[in-house]
Amino acid sequence: MSDFDLSALERLVAERATADPSVSYTRQLLDSGIEKCAKKLGEEGVEAALAAVMKDREGLTKESADVLFHLLVVLRASGIPLADVMAELKSRTTRTGLEEKAARKQ
């Protein structure tokens, strides 16, 4: 397993969030507000989806990295720790995706 995972990326985002904005894209993004952060996440998500449709393996890999980074920036801007997201994912493993989806309709 790699020594760089989502938790390490979350720590890096937190570190760069407090850096000088003249040298930190993360800080600049956070300083621009949640709307800009969310817009970037959406753009990267669309780019990842397009790369998948085009069967562009390298592009999908790179765009997926962008999606994960920008998601963590949005979570930071929203005050939501990655641990909360991971706990939600873990809670969903007690039933299948189809069962979880059916429960939402009730």
HELIX and SHEET records of a PDB file:
HELIX    1   1 LEU A    6  ALA A   17  1                                  12    
HELIX    2   2 TYR A   25  ASP A   31  1                                   7    
HELIX    3   3 ILE A   34  VAL A   53  1                                  20    
HELIX    4   4 ARG A   57  SER A   78  1                                  22    
HELIX    5   5 LEU A   82  SER A   91  1                                  10    
HELIX    6   6 ARG A   92  THR A   94  5                                   3    
HELIX    7   7 GLY A   97  ARG A  104  1                                   8    
END                                                                             
